[in-house]
């Protein structure tokens, strides 16, 4: 399930948790991977950023055609040179936003990751899994350009937890409900997860949760298991005869989230998204109440709820005023005089800085927005 929000089990669990009363927060912070394989597939496949480190270059279709004619270095013709001196080697947030803008400008469905200027045997030996996956789609790694586009990669927000992974509600832990992994909002990532930090988070929090559960079990503090659990509704309801409407609503939801609640958000697009999700809900709810639930229906209903949470959270974050500023531009860390580490990044289009601390992203105008690797907080307190 590619496009914008692939529904994985973590996100289904997140929705179930929220129905139990757990606080769900920071849902607007979603990290995008810049180079997902742009093919018609139900299973999204990410092209590792290490391939760009190996020398692969991002180009639009028109740039690629020009390069084939003139034969210069592909890096010199890459659109990434217009966004960063580092070109295709810049960080995932910079590359993803640049690619998003180019696709919106051109109307193309994807850009190209070019590797044919590299040693074919060497790159295939370096990336055998990618070579095999591309071959499944008729793409020959090396000679053939790889179609790629940004894709939603990691949900930074989720169920709010304490230091032991216990799900929280209004400052208090919910008895017996723990949230670990991508479903949880621990606050450890700031506004943008650094690559692989989620693995460390999962190791730390799983150990903490296990220790807490064992301790509570030994002290007799765990809640009793529920015996009388209500069965899933479905009695006296008919089977859904036509899943066609669900498929069209799912496509509409994905398209809306990609176009209006994607890498770069604006008030007008979020208003459009709010109206569209309300219409999708109006289409689905009557079917939900009138027929026996199927997996497809349950997943669509969960996606609707998840989309509503992301849209509303994005609209409530009124610190961001620039229509060109993405939520996932955090890329540098600095330390304040108080010893707190925060992450900051400059948006090159608006000349504004985004600052993230403990899962929050704050925006303010900076007079020194020229250097992304030299952030001057100017003594301001947010």
C-alpha positions in Angstrom: 0.0 0.0 0.0 2.2 2.8 -1.2 1.3 6.4 -2.1 0.9 8.3 1.2 -0.1 6.2 4.2 0.6 2.5 4.0 -1.5 0.9 6.6 0.7 -1.3 8.8 -0.2 -3.1 11.9 1.4 -0.4 14.1 -1.1 2.2 12.8 -4.0 -0.1 13.3 -2.9 -0.6 16.9 -2.5 3.1 17.3 -6.2 3.6 16.4 -7.3 0.9 18.7 -5.3 2.4 21.5 -7.0 5.8 20.9 -10.4 4.2 21.3 -9.4 2.9 24.7 -8.7 6.5 25.8 -5.0 6.7 25.2 -3.7 10.1 24.2 -2.5 10.3 20.6 -0.3 13.2 19.8 2.2 14.6 17.2 0.4 12.8 14.4 1.5 15.5 11.9 5.1 14.5 12.1 5.7 11.9 9.4 9.1 11.2 7.9 9.3 10.7 4.2 11.9 8.5 2.4 13.1 10.3 -0.7 13.6 7.2 -3.0 10.8 4.7 -2.9 10.5 2.5 -6.0 7.8 4.0 -8.2 6.1 0.9 -9.6 2.6 -0.5 -9.4 2.9 -2.7 -6.4 1.1 -3.4 -3.2 4.4 -3.7 -1.3 6.4 -0.5 -1.3 10.1 -1.0 -1.7 12.7 1.6 -0.6 15.9 2.2 -2.5 18.5 2.7 0.2 20.2 6.1 0.4 23.5 4.3 0.4 23.0 4.0 -3.4 23.2 7.8 -3.7 26.3 7.6 -1.5 27.7 5.2 -4.0 27.2 7.7 -6.8 23.7 7.4 -8.1 22.2 10.7 -9.3 18.6 12.0 -9.2 17.3 13.5 -12.4 14.0 14.4 -13.9 13.0 12.7 -17.2 13.8 15.8 -19.2 17.2 16.1 -17.5 17.9 12.5 -18.2 17.1 12.8 -21.8 19.3 15.9 -22.1 22.2 14.0 -20.4 21.9 11.2 -22.9 22.3 13.7 -25.7 25.1 15.8 -24.3 27.0 13.2 -22.3 28.1 15.5 -19.4 28.3 14.4 -15.8 24.8 13.6 -14.7 25.4 15.4 -11.4 25.8 18.7 -13.3 22.4 18.4 -14.8 20.5 17.1 -11.8 17.7 19.2 -10.3 19.2 18.6 -6.9 22.0 21.1 -7.8 19.3 23.8 -7.7 18.4 23.0 -4.1 21.7 22.0 -2.5 25.5 22.3 -3.2 25.6 18.7 -2.1 23.3 17.7 -4.9 22.0 14.1 -4.6 24.1 13.5 -1.5 22.1 15.8 0.7 20.0 14.5 3.6 16.7 12.8 3.1 14.5 15.7 4.1 16.2 18.1 1.6 16.1 15.5 -1.2 12.5 14.5 -0.5 11.2 18.1 -0.5 13.2 19.0 -3.6 11.8 15.9 -5.4 8.3 16.7 -4.3 8.5 20.2 -5.7 9.9 19.0 -9.0 7.1 16.5 -9.4 4.5 19.1 -8.6 6.1 21.4 -11.1 6.4 18.9 -13.9 3.4 16.7 -13.3 5.6 13.6 -13.7 4.7 10.6 -11.6 8.3 10.1 -10.6 12.0 11.1 -11.0 14.8 8.9 -12.0 17.8 7.5 -10.0 20.5 7.1 -12.6 23.3 4.5 -12.1 24.4 3.8 -15.7 27.5 6.0 -15.3 28.7 3.7 -12.5 30.5 0.3 -12.7 27.7 -2.2 -13.3 29.2 -5.2 -11.7 30.4 -3.3 -8.7 27.0 -1.7 -8.0 25.2 -5.1 -8.4 27.6 -6.7 -5.9 27.1 -3.8 -3.5 23.3 -3.9 -3.8 22.2 -7.4 -4.7 18.8 -7.2 -3.0 17.9 -4.1 -4.9 19.2 -5.6 -8.1 16.9 -8.6 -7.6 13.9 -6.5 -6.7 14.4 -4.3 -9.8 14.7 -7.3 -12.0 11.2 -8.4 -10.8 9.9 -5.3 -12.5 12.0 -5.5 -15.6 14.5 -2.9 -14.5 18.2 -3.7 -15.1 20.3 -2.1 -12.3 23.1 -0.2 -14.0 21.9 0.4 -17.6 18.3 1.3 -16.7 17.3 4.4 -14.7 15.2 3.6 -11.6 11.9 5.4 -11.2 11.6 6.7 -7.6 9.4 9.1 -5.6 9.1 10.2 -1.9 7.0 7.9 0.3 5.7 8.1 3.8 8.3 6.2 5.8 7.9 6.7 9.6 5.2 8.0 11.9 7.0 10.0 14.6 3.8 10.7 16.5 1.4 8.1 18.0 0.3 6.9 21.4 1.8 9.0 24.2 3.8 6.9 26.6 5.8 7.4 29.8 9.4 6.4 30.4 8.3 2.7 30.7 6.2 2.6 27.6 2.9 2.8 29.5 0.1 4.5 27.4 -1.0 7.8 28.9 -4.3 9.6 29.3 -4.3 13.1 30.7 -1.1 12.6 32.5 -1.9 9.2 34.0 -0.9 5.7 32.8 -3.7 3.5 31.5 -3.6 0.1 33.5 -2.1 -2.7 31.5 -1.7 -0.9 28.1 1.8 -0.5 26.8 2.8 0.9 23.4 6.2 0.1 21.9 7.8 0.9 18.6 6.4 3.1 15.8 2.9 3.1 17.4 4.4 5.0 20.4 5.2 8.7 20.7 8.1 8.7 23.1 9.4 12.2 22.3 12.9 10.8 21.7 12.9 11.6 18.0 12.1 15.3 18.1 10.2 16.2 15.0 12.2 14.0 12.7 13.7 10.6 13.3 17.3 10.1 12.4 17.9 7.0 10.4 17.8 3.8 12.5 17.2 5.6 15.8 13.9 3.8 16.0 15.7 0.5 16.5 17.5 1.9 19.5 14.2 3.3 20.8 12.5 -0.1 20.4 15.4 -1.9 22.3 15.4 0.6 25.2 11.6 0.8 25.6 10.9 -2.9 25.2 13.5 -3.6 27.9 11.9 -0.9 30.1 8.4 -2.2 29.5 9.3 -5.8 30.2 11.1 -4.8 33.4 8.0 -2.7 34.5 5.6 -5.5 33.7 7.6 -8.1 35.6 7.9 -5.8 38.6 4.2 -5.1 38.6 3.4 -8.8 38.2 5.6 -9.7 41.2 3.9 -7.0 43.3 0.4 -8.1 42.2 -0.2 -4.7 40.6 -1.2 -5.9 37.1 -4.9 -5.5 36.3 -7.0 -8.7 36.0 -7.6 -10.2 32.6 -11.0 -9.5 31.2 -13.2 -12.6 30.8 -16.4 -11.1 29.4 -15.2 -9.5 26.2 -17.9 -8.3 23.8 -17.8 -10.2 20.5 -17.3 -8.4 17.3 -20.6 -6.9 16.1 -22.1 -8.6 13.0 -25.2 -10.5 14.1 -28.2 -9.9 11.8 -26.1 -7.9 9.4 -25.7 -8.7 5.7 -22.4 -9.4 3.9 -21.1 -6.5 1.8 -22.0 -7.4 -1.7 -19.9 -4.8 -3.6 -16.4 -3.8 -2.4 -16.0 -1.4 -5.4 -17.1 1.7 -3.5 -14.6 0.9 -0.7 -11.8 0.6 -3.3 -12.7 4.0 -4.8 -12.9 5.6 -1.4 -9.5 4.1 -0.5 -8.0 5.5 -3.7 -9.6 8.9 -3.0 -8.1 8.9 0.5 -4.6 8.0 -0.6 -4.7 10.6 -3.4 -6.0 13.3 -1.0 -3.4 12.6 1.6 -0.6 12.5 -0.9 -1.6 15.8 -2.6 -2.9 17.8 0.3 -1.3 16.4 3.5 2.1 15.4 2.1 5.6 16.6 2.4 4.7 20.3 2.2 1.5 21.5 4.0 -0.5 24.7 3.6 -3.7 26.0 5.2 -5.6 25.9 2.0 -4.6 22.3 1.2 -5.4 21.2 4.7 -8.8 22.8 4.5 -9.4 20.9 1.2 -8.3 17.7 2.9 -10.7 18.2 5.8 -13.6 18.6 3.4 -12.6 15.6 1.4 -12.1 13.3 4.4 -15.5 14.3 5.7 -17.1 13.3 2.4 -15.2 9.9 2.4 -16.4 9.3 6.0 -20.0 10.1 4.9 -19.7 7.5 2.2 -18.2 4.8 4.4 -20.0 5.1 7.8 -23.5 4.0 6.4 -21.8 0.9 4.9 -20.0 0.3 8.1 -23.2 0.2 10.2 -25.3 -1.7 7.7 -23.0 -4.7 6.8 -20.7 -7.2 8.4 -17.2 -5.8 8.7 -14.5 -7.2 6.4 -10.8 -6.7 6.7 -10.9 -4.1 3.8 -13.7 -2.2 5.5 -12.0 -2.2 8.9 -8.7 -1.0 7.4 -10.4 1.8 5.5 -12.2 2.9 8.6 -9.0 2.9 10.5 -7.3 4.9 7.7 -10.0 7.5 7.8 -9.6 8.0 11.6 -5.8 8.1 11.2 -6.1 10.6 8.3 -8.4 12.8 10.4 -6.0 12.8 13.3 -3.1 13.9 11.0 -5.2 16.6 9.3 -6.5 18.1 12.5 -3.1 17.9 14.2 -1.5 19.7 11.2 -4.1 22.4 11.3 -3.7 23.0 15.0 0.0 23.5 14.7 -0.3 27.2 13.8 3.3 28.0 14.5 4.0 27.1 10.8 2.9 29.9 8.5 4.9 29.2 5.4 3.2 27.2 2.7 6.5 25.9 1.6 7.7 24.6 4.9 7.6 20.9 5.5 7.2 19.3 8.9 10.1 17.0 8.4 13.0 19.4 7.8 14.7 18.9 11.1 18.3 17.9 10.5 20.8 19.5 12.9 21.3 19.5 16.6 22.4 22.3 18.8 22.7 22.8 22.5 21.1 25.7 24.4 22.6 27.5 27.4 20.3 25.4 29.6 22.0 22.2 28.3 19.0 21.0 26.4 19.7 19.5 23.0 17.3 20.6 20.3 17.2 20.0 16.6 17.0 22.8 14.1 17.0 23.4 10.3 16.6 26.2 7.9 14.0 26.2 5.3 15.8 27.6 2.3 12.6 28.7 0.5 11.1 30.8 3.3 14.2 31.7 5.3 12.6 30.4 8.4 13.9 28.0 11.0 12.2 24.9 12.4 13.1 23.9 15.9 12.1 20.5 17.4 12.3 19.5 21.0 10.7 16.5 22.6 8.5 15.6 19.7 7.4 19.2 19.0 8.3 21.4 16.0 8.3 25.1 16.4 8.7 27.7 13.6 10.1 31.2 13.9 11.8 33.6 11.5 15.5 33.8 11.4 17.7 36.6 10.2 20.5 34.2 9.5 19.0 31.5 7.3 21.9 31.1 4.9 23.8 28.3 6.5 21.9 25.1 7.4 24.9 23.7 9.3 25.2 26.9 11.4 22.0 27.7 13.3 21.9 30.8 15.4 19.0 30.6 17.9 19.7 34.2 18.9 18.9 33.6 22.5 15.2 33.2 21.7 13.0 31.1 23.9 10.1 29.3 22.2 
